[in-house]
Amino acid sequence: MQIFAAVSPSSSPKIKVSRMKAGFWESIRSGFLKNNTTQVIEPTSTLEEGEGPLPQEFVLVEKTHPDGSIEQIIFSSGGDVDVYDLQALCDKVGWPRRPLSKLAAALKNSYMVAALHSIRKSPEQFDDRKKLIGMARATSDHAFNATIWDVLVDPNYQGQGLGKALVEKLIRALLQRDIGNITLFADSQVVEFYRNLGFEPDPEGIKGMFWYPRY
Ligand SMILES: CC(C)(COP(=O)(O)OP(=O)(O)OC[C@H]1O[C@@H](n2cnc3c(N)ncnc32)[C@H](O)[C@@H]1OP(=O)(O)O)[C@@H](O)C(=O)NCCC(=O)NCCS
């Protein structure tokens, strides 16, 4: 089952929001009008005090392993994702295979592709091969709305806060481009994950509705 969710203010401490006065759909149709009651993210306020604009690529985490090697987890939002690496990552989380050509088209036509790569350096050798360990992408009308798709983290790296960081940074990058209506479709087992990030299921009773071809 999937649900429709829209960014909501309440549960994510890092995302501050403002309450506006018109309905949800009105805010989508017309942007953020002054008379709007929908709770929406206020672009500038998502940046924490003292934080500047998000760079397109930066080191999110650096950790030293028992063998002395140093691993860096790099966040990027510039679309630097190899389609074969992505397919391998999708396999790892058990998603059904999608045709590579379609996956490549989806990446190419996404508005923003955020990725987490791991790079490991040891005292003896520097392995500069980047391993894809997480991805999330967003499609958009480039003005008001974005929808997040394909959020996934390598199972070997899950449970370390990386999925949360990935989605938070993607939201921040979208807000920096003044795109404030951010939605997604959550598999039932990850509804709480997104709720923790500030997403709200069915705001004002709005339901996600699907049309499937009947073969
Ligand atoms: C969902 C997913 C991206 C989460 O990534 P992750 O790196 O393991 O998540 P994090 O470690 O950042 O978790 C952040 C918080 O969410 C919680 N959380 C993580 N997965 C959760 C889940 N499935 N349900 C509820 N809460 C979850 C964590 O406990 C953590 O809570 P805390 O902040 O109170 O400590 C990852 O499990 C995944 O790739 N799953 C398979 C693909 C998938 O289902 N994607 C979603 C498709 S809609």
PDBQT file of the ligand as one rigid body, heavy atoms in Angstrom, charges set to zero:
ROOT
HETATM    1  C1  LIG A 301      13.873   3.513   4.442  1.00  0.00    +0.000 C 
HETATM    2  C2  LIG A 301      15.384   3.680   4.439  1.00  0.00    +0.000 C 
HETATM    3  C3  LIG A 301      15.795   4.615   3.307  1.00  0.00    +0.000 C 
HETATM    4  C4  LIG A 301      15.835   4.279   5.777  1.00  0.00    +0.000 C 
HETATM    5  O1  LIG A 301      17.224   4.517   5.723  1.00  0.00    +0.000 OA
HETATM    6  P1  LIG A 301      18.130   4.388   7.026  1.00  0.00    +0.000 P 
HETATM    7  O2  LIG A 301      19.453   4.960   6.701  1.00  0.00    +0.000 OA
HETATM    8  O3  LIG A 301      18.110   3.001   7.541  1.00  0.00    +0.000 OA
HETATM    9  O4  LIG A 301      17.332   5.311   8.045  1.00  0.00    +0.000 OA
HETATM   10  P2  LIG A 301      17.968   6.187   9.216  1.00  0.00    +0.000 P 
HETATM   11  O5  LIG A 301      19.029   5.407   9.901  1.00  0.00    +0.000 OA
HETATM   12  O6  LIG A 301      18.362   7.501   8.667  1.00  0.00    +0.000 OA
HETATM   13  O7  LIG A 301      16.720   6.365  10.167  1.00  0.00    +0.000 OA
HETATM   14  C5  LIG A 301      16.279   7.631  10.593  1.00  0.00    +0.000 C 
HETATM   15  C6  LIG A 301      15.171   7.418  11.617  1.00  0.00    +0.000 C 
HETATM   16  O8  LIG A 301      14.090   6.717  10.996  1.00  0.00    +0.000 OA
HETATM   17  C7  LIG A 301      13.841   5.501  11.680  1.00  0.00    +0.000 C 
HETATM   18  N1  LIG A 301      13.522   4.498  10.669  1.00  0.00    +0.000 N 
HETATM   19  C8  LIG A 301      14.326   3.982   9.738  1.00  0.00    +0.000 A 
HETATM   20  N2  LIG A 301      13.648   3.101   8.969  1.00  0.00    +0.000 NA
HETATM   21  C9  LIG A 301      12.392   3.071   9.458  1.00  0.00    +0.000 A 
HETATM   22  C10 LIG A 301      11.226   2.368   9.094  1.00  0.00    +0.000 A 
HETATM   23  N3  LIG A 301      11.190   1.496   8.081  1.00  0.00    +0.000 N 
HETATM   24  N4  LIG A 301      10.097   2.592   9.811  1.00  0.00    +0.000 NA
HETATM   25  C11 LIG A 301      10.098   3.481  10.833  1.00  0.00    +0.000 A 
HETATM   26  N5  LIG A 301      11.182   4.176  11.229  1.00  0.00    +0.000 NA
HETATM   27  C12 LIG A 301      12.311   3.977  10.537  1.00  0.00    +0.000 A 
HETATM   28  C13 LIG A 301      15.113   5.182  12.426  1.00  0.00    +0.000 C 
HETATM   29  O9  LIG A 301      14.856   4.387  13.555  1.00  0.00    +0.000 OA
HETATM   30  C14 LIG A 301      15.597   6.563  12.790  1.00  0.00    +0.000 C 
HETATM   31  O10 LIG A 301      14.886   7.032  13.916  1.00  0.00    +0.000 OA
HETATM   32  P3  LIG A 301      15.581   8.048  14.966  1.00  0.00    +0.000 P 
HETATM   33  O11 LIG A 301      15.889   9.311  14.192  1.00  0.00    +0.000 OA
HETATM   34  O12 LIG A 301      14.517   8.236  15.999  1.00  0.00    +0.000 OA
HETATM   35  O13 LIG A 301      16.801   7.350  15.452  1.00  0.00    +0.000 OA
HETATM   36  C15 LIG A 301      16.103   2.315   4.298  1.00  0.00    +0.000 C 
HETATM   37  O14 LIG A 301      15.654   1.462   5.302  1.00  0.00    +0.000 OA
HETATM   38  C16 LIG A 301      15.898   1.654   2.942  1.00  0.00    +0.000 C 
HETATM   39  O15 LIG A 301      16.638   1.917   2.006  1.00  0.00    +0.000 OA
HETATM   40  N6  LIG A 301      14.900   0.769   2.849  1.00  0.00    +0.000 N 
HETATM   41  C17 LIG A 301      14.650   0.005   1.622  1.00  0.00    +0.000 C 
HETATM   42  C18 LIG A 301      14.096   0.876   0.521  1.00  0.00    +0.000 C 
HETATM   43  C19 LIG A 301      12.794   1.544   0.921  1.00  0.00    +0.000 C 
HETATM   44  O16 LIG A 301      11.898   0.917   1.468  1.00  0.00    +0.000 OA
HETATM   45  N7  LIG A 301      12.700   2.856   0.604  1.00  0.00    +0.000 N 
HETATM   46  C20 LIG A 301      11.513   3.637   0.837  1.00  0.00    +0.000 C 
HETATM   47  C21 LIG A 301      10.605   3.524  -0.348  1.00  0.00    +0.000 C 
HETATM   48  S1  LIG A 301       9.157   4.549  -0.179  1.00  0.00    +0.000 SA
ENDROOT
TORSDOF 0
